[in-house]
Amino acid sequence: MTDRGKHVLRRDDRLYPRFLSEVPDAPERLYVWGDPAVLSTPCLAVIGSRKATPYGIAAAQLVATCAAESGVCVVSGGAMGCDQAAGHAALRAGGVHIAVLGCGADVVYPKSSAALLSRCAESGGAVVSLDPWGTPPRRYAFPRRNRVIAGLSRAVCIVEAALPSGTFSTAEAAMDYGREVLAVPGSIWSPHSRGSNRLIADGACGLVDEESIEVAVSRIFGTLRFQRVVPGGPSDIGKRELAVLDALIANPMRAESVAAFLKASPLEALTVLSSMQASGLVERLPDGAFAASVRTLHARSAIMHNVGS
């Protein structure tokens, strides 16, 4: 890496992450490789066991994908297992990723995270550390970095964790900072899920399926999936599609009515509707009319509840 991508942010710096600055023990200095502006965007931490099971890997990928497709930045510790799975999934979905390390931001640790960290810093995300450039990993640095993960994020999702588990220090920091804690349940017979199951028993929001993930992300961040807004990039859904979606939420319509609404040809309207149907935003009713999908309605309901509360 070159010095061009390196930044040192102090607490009085205008690029210092706003959400992190609100916590009582916010660090005085952050070392950032990548785009420091991304640190102030809406973030969801997705973390879990280093010794992840296939279930934990899949859960991390699903949560991170949903977040990225909702325009939410995914934060992790860049560690083996669930963290790396979440980071790669967010990037594959076209989102951005922040990796917070327990070593210098220019130090590759673990070695298996080399590709992830490079892609992260070069695609609009960032690699962050509390420690100066070149600092090697040290055991005591990881609990400190876990507090930064929680501080940067509006919510923290634990996708798989045993008992005891280092992941718990991040969940504890999130609770200290008043962040919401989400957790993916696992089998009561699996030692790998004892920690995440315990968090749910103690009041964490349980993510039991893909729909519940979408609803939680919508409720917390006030955004719909597939309305991705990447810093510096266009939304995946144009103004015309959003207008159609709002109209269909109010009242199902046939393609010809949508064409009149859009002041477009029937073929153009049908093309728009077909694309939205393929994305899961709308569905076709037995009478041929188009309506907002159940998933879209759940997400919109969660947003309105959040705005009104």
C-alpha positions as CSV (number, residue, x, y, z in Angstrom):
1,M,0.0,0.0,0.0
2,T,1.1,3.6,-0.6
3,D,0.9,6.6,1.8
4,R,-1.8,8.0,-0.4
5,G,-4.5,5.9,1.2
6,K,-3.4,6.6,4.8
7,H,-5.2,8.9,7.1
8,V,-4.9,9.8,10.8
9,L,-8.1,11.2,12.3
10,R,-8.1,13.1,15.6
11,R,-11.3,13.7,17.6
12,D,-11.4,17.3,16.4
13,D,-11.1,16.3,12.8
14,R,-14.2,16.9,10.6
15,L,-13.9,13.4,9.2
16,Y,-13.8,11.7,12.6
17,P,-16.8,9.3,12.7
18,R,-19.8,11.1,14.2
19,F,-21.4,8.1,15.8
20,L,-18.2,7.0,17.4
21,S,-17.5,10.5,18.8
22,E,-20.7,10.2,20.9
23,V,-19.4,7.4,23.1
24,P,-17.8,8.4,26.4
25,D,-14.5,6.6,25.8
26,A,-14.1,7.5,22.1
27,P,-10.5,7.1,21.0
28,E,-8.4,10.2,20.6
29,R,-6.9,9.0,17.3
30,L,-7.8,6.6,14.5
31,Y,-5.5,5.3,11.8
32,V,-7.4,4.7,8.6
33,W,-6.5,3.0,5.3
34,G,-9.1,3.8,2.7
35,D,-12.0,6.3,2.6
36,P,-12.4,8.0,6.1
37,A,-15.8,9.4,5.0
38,V,-17.3,5.9,5.1
39,L,-16.9,5.8,8.8
40,S,-19.8,8.3,9.3
41,T,-22.2,6.4,7.1
42,P,-24.9,4.0,8.6
43,C,-23.1,0.9,9.8
44,L,-24.1,-2.6,11.0
45,A,-21.5,-4.7,12.7
46,V,-21.7,-8.4,11.7
47,I,-19.3,-10.6,13.8
48,G,-19.0,-14.1,15.1
49,S,-16.8,-17.0,15.8
50,R,-13.3,-17.4,14.3
51,K,-13.9,-21.2,14.3
52,A,-17.1,-20.8,12.4
53,T,-19.3,-23.7,11.3
54,P,-20.9,-23.7,7.8
55,Y,-24.1,-22.5,9.5
56,G,-22.3,-19.5,11.0
57,I,-20.6,-18.7,7.7
58,A,-23.9,-18.8,5.8
59,A,-25.6,-16.7,8.5
60,A,-22.9,-14.0,8.3
61,Q,-23.2,-13.9,4.5
62,L,-26.9,-13.6,4.6
63,V,-27.0,-10.8,7.2
64,A,-24.2,-8.9,5.4
65,T,-25.8,-9.3,2.0
66,C,-29.1,-7.9,3.3
67,A,-27.3,-5.0,4.9
68,A,-25.3,-4.2,1.8
69,E,-28.4,-4.4,-0.4
70,S,-30.1,-2.0,1.9
71,G,-27.3,0.6,1.6
72,V,-25.9,-0.1,5.0
73,C,-22.1,-0.4,5.5
74,V,-21.0,-3.7,7.1
75,V,-18.4,-3.5,9.9
76,S,-16.4,-6.5,11.2
77,G,-13.1,-7.3,12.8
78,G,-11.7,-8.9,9.7
79,A,-11.0,-12.1,11.6
80,M,-11.2,-15.6,10.2
81,G,-14.6,-17.3,10.1
82,C,-17.7,-15.2,10.4
83,D,-16.1,-11.8,10.1
84,Q,-14.3,-12.5,6.8
85,A,-17.5,-14.2,5.5
86,A,-19.5,-11.0,6.3
87,G,-16.9,-8.7,4.7
88,H,-16.7,-10.7,1.5
89,A,-20.5,-11.0,1.2
90,A,-21.0,-7.3,1.6
91,L,-18.5,-6.6,-1.2
92,R,-20.0,-9.2,-3.5
93,A,-23.4,-7.5,-3.0
94,G,-21.9,-4.2,-4.1
95,G,-21.7,-2.7,-0.6
96,V,-18.9,-1.3,1.4
97,H,-17.0,-2.8,4.3
98,I,-15.1,-1.5,7.3
99,A,-12.6,-3.8,9.0
100,V,-11.4,-2.8,12.5
101,L,-8.1,-4.5,13.3
102,G,-6.2,-5.2,16.5
103,C,-2.9,-4.2,14.8
104,G,-1.8,-1.4,12.5
105,A,-4.2,-0.7,9.7
106,D,-1.4,-1.4,7.2
107,V,-0.6,-4.8,8.8
108,V,-2.2,-7.9,7.3
109,Y,-3.5,-10.0,10.2
110,P,-4.6,-12.7,9.9
111,K,-2.8,-13.5,6.6
112,S,-6.0,-15.0,5.2
113,S,-7.6,-11.5,5.3
114,A,-5.1,-10.0,2.8
115,A,-7.5,-10.0,-0.2
116,L,-10.4,-8.8,1.9
117,L,-8.5,-5.9,3.4
118,S,-7.2,-4.8,0.0
119,R,-10.7,-4.9,-1.6
120,C,-12.2,-3.2,1.4
121,A,-9.8,-0.2,1.3
122,E,-9.9,0.1,-2.5
123,S,-13.6,-0.1,-3.1
124,G,-14.9,2.7,-0.9
125,G,-14.5,1.1,2.5
126,A,-11.8,1.4,5.1
127,V,-9.4,-0.5,7.3
128,V,-9.2,1.1,10.8
129,S,-7.0,0.7,13.8
130,L,-6.3,2.4,17.1
131,D,-2.6,1.7,16.7
132,P,0.1,3.5,14.7
133,W,1.2,2.2,11.3
134,G,3.2,-1.0,11.4
135,T,2.0,-2.1,14.9
136,P,2.0,-5.9,15.2
137,P,-1.1,-7.7,16.6
138,R,-1.2,-8.0,20.4
139,R,-3.7,-9.9,22.5
140,Y,-4.8,-6.9,24.6
141,A,-5.5,-4.8,21.5
142,F,-8.5,-6.9,20.5
143,P,-10.9,-6.0,23.3
144,R,-10.1,-2.3,22.5
145,R,-10.8,-2.7,18.9
146,N,-14.1,-4.5,19.7
147,R,-15.3,-1.3,21.4
148,V,-14.5,0.6,18.3
149,I,-16.6,-1.9,16.2
150,A,-19.5,-1.3,18.5
151,G,-19.0,2.5,18.6
152,L,-19.0,2.9,14.8
153,S,-22.2,0.9,14.4
154,R,-25.8,1.6,15.1
155,A,-26.4,-2.1,15.8
156,V,-24.3,-5.2,16.3
157,C,-25.3,-8.6,15.0
158,I,-23.8,-11.8,16.5
159,V,-24.2,-14.6,13.9
160,E,-22.5,-17.4,15.9
161,A,-20.7,-17.4,19.3
162,A,-19.8,-20.0,21.8
163,L,-19.5,-19.5,25.6
164,P,-17.2,-18.1,26.6
165,S,-16.4,-16.0,23.5
166,G,-14.4,-12.9,22.6
167,T,-17.3,-11.9,20.5
168,F,-19.2,-11.1,23.7
169,S,-16.9,-8.2,24.5
170,T,-18.3,-6.5,21.4
171,A,-21.9,-7.2,22.4
172,E,-21.2,-5.9,25.9
173,A,-19.7,-2.7,24.4
174,A,-22.8,-2.3,22.2
175,M,-25.0,-2.5,25.3
176,D,-22.8,0.0,27.1
177,Y,-23.2,2.4,24.3
178,G,-27.0,1.9,23.9
179,R,-26.7,0.1,20.6
180,E,-29.1,-2.6,19.6
181,V,-27.8,-6.2,19.7
182,L,-29.1,-8.7,17.2
183,A,-28.3,-12.4,17.2
184,V,-28.9,-15.4,15.0
185,P,-30.2,-18.4,16.9
186,G,-28.7,-21.9,16.5
187,S,-29.4,-25.4,17.7
188,I,-29.6,-25.8,21.5
189,W,-27.3,-28.8,21.0
190,S,-24.6,-26.8,19.3
191,P,-21.8,-25.4,21.5
192,H,-21.1,-22.9,18.7
193,S,-24.4,-21.2,19.3
194,R,-24.6,-21.2,23.0
195,G,-23.5,-17.6,23.2
196,S,-25.8,-16.2,20.5
197,N,-28.7,-18.2,22.0
198,R,-27.9,-16.7,25.4
199,L,-28.0,-13.2,24.0
200,I,-31.5,-13.8,22.6
201,A,-32.6,-15.2,26.0
202,D,-31.2,-12.0,27.6
203,G,-33.2,-9.7,25.3
204,A,-31.3,-9.5,22.0
205,C,-33.4,-9.3,18.8
206,G,-33.5,-12.7,17.3
207,L,-33.0,-13.0,13.5
208,V,-34.9,-16.1,12.7
209,D,-35.1,-15.9,8.8
210,E,-34.3,-13.7,5.9
211,E,-37.5,-11.7,6.3
212,S,-36.7,-10.9,9.9
213,I,-33.2,-9.7,8.9
214,E,-34.7,-7.3,6.4
215,V,-37.3,-6.0,8.8
216,A,-34.6,-5.4,11.5
217,V,-32.4,-3.6,9.1
218,S,-35.3,-1.5,7.8
219,R,-36.5,-0.7,11.4
220,I,-33.0,0.4,12.6
221,F,-31.7,2.2,9.5
222,G,-35.0,3.4,7.8
223,T,-34.1,1.9,4.5
224,L,-35.6,-0.7,2.1
225,R,-33.5,-3.6,0.7
226,F,-32.5,-3.0,-2.9
227,Q,-32.6,0.7,-2.4
228,R,-28.8,0.7,-2.1
229,V,-27.1,4.0,-1.9
230,V,-23.3,3.7,-2.1
231,P,-21.3,6.8,-1.4
232,G,-20.4,8.3,-4.8
233,G,-22.6,5.8,-6.7
234,P,-26.2,5.6,-8.0
235,S,-29.1,3.9,-6.4
236,D,-30.0,0.5,-7.8
237,I,-33.6,1.7,-8.0
238,G,-34.4,4.8,-10.0
239,K,-37.0,7.5,-9.2
240,R,-39.4,6.0,-11.6
241,E,-39.3,2.6,-9.9
242,L,-39.7,4.2,-6.5
243,A,-42.7,6.2,-7.7
244,V,-44.3,3.0,-9.0
245,L,-43.6,1.2,-5.7
246,D,-45.3,4.0,-3.7
247,A,-48.3,3.8,-6.0
248,L,-48.6,0.1,-5.8
249,I,-48.4,0.2,-2.0
250,A,-51.4,2.4,-2.1
251,N,-53.3,0.4,-4.7
252,P,-52.6,-2.6,-6.9
253,M,-52.6,-1.7,-10.6
254,R,-52.6,-3.4,-14.0
255,A,-49.7,-2.8,-16.4
256,E,-51.8,-0.4,-18.5
257,S,-52.6,1.7,-15.4
258,V,-49.0,1.8,-14.5
259,A,-48.2,3.0,-18.0
260,A,-50.7,5.8,-17.6
261,F,-49.2,6.7,-14.2
262,L,-45.7,6.8,-15.7
263,K,-46.9,8.5,-18.9
264,A,-45.1,5.7,-20.8
265,S,-45.9,3.0,-23.3
266,P,-47.4,-0.3,-22.0
267,L,-44.2,-2.1,-23.1
268,E,-42.1,0.3,-21.0
269,A,-44.3,-0.1,-18.0
270,L,-44.2,-3.9,-18.3
271,T,-40.4,-3.8,-18.5
272,V,-40.2,-1.8,-15.3
273,L,-42.7,-4.1,-13.5
274,S,-40.9,-7.2,-14.7
275,S,-37.6,-5.9,-13.3
276,M,-39.2,-5.0,-10.0
277,Q,-40.9,-8.5,-9.8
278,A,-37.6,-10.2,-10.4
279,S,-36.1,-8.1,-7.6
280,G,-38.9,-9.2,-5.2
281,L,-40.3,-5.7,-4.8
282,V,-43.6,-6.4,-6.4
283,E,-45.7,-9.5,-7.2
284,R,-48.4,-10.3,-9.7
285,L,-51.9,-11.1,-8.4
286,P,-54.2,-13.8,-9.8
287,D,-56.3,-11.1,-11.6
288,G,-53.2,-9.8,-13.4
289,A,-52.7,-6.6,-11.3
290,F,-49.3,-5.8,-9.7
291,A,-48.9,-5.1,-6.0
292,A,-46.1,-4.4,-3.6
293,S,-44.7,-7.7,-2.3
294,V,-45.3,-9.0,1.2
295,R,-41.6,-8.4,1.9
296,T,-41.8,-4.8,0.7
297,L,-44.9,-4.1,2.8
298,H,-43.2,-5.6,6.0
299,A,-40.1,-3.4,5.4
300,R,-42.2,-0.3,4.8
301,S,-44.3,-0.9,7.9
302,A,-41.1,-1.2,9.9
303,I,-39.8,2.1,8.5
304,M,-43.0,3.9,9.3
305,H,-43.1,2.5,12.8
306,N,-39.5,3.6,13.4
307,V,-40.2,7.1,12.1
308,G,-43.2,7.4,14.2
309,S,-41.6,6.2,17.4
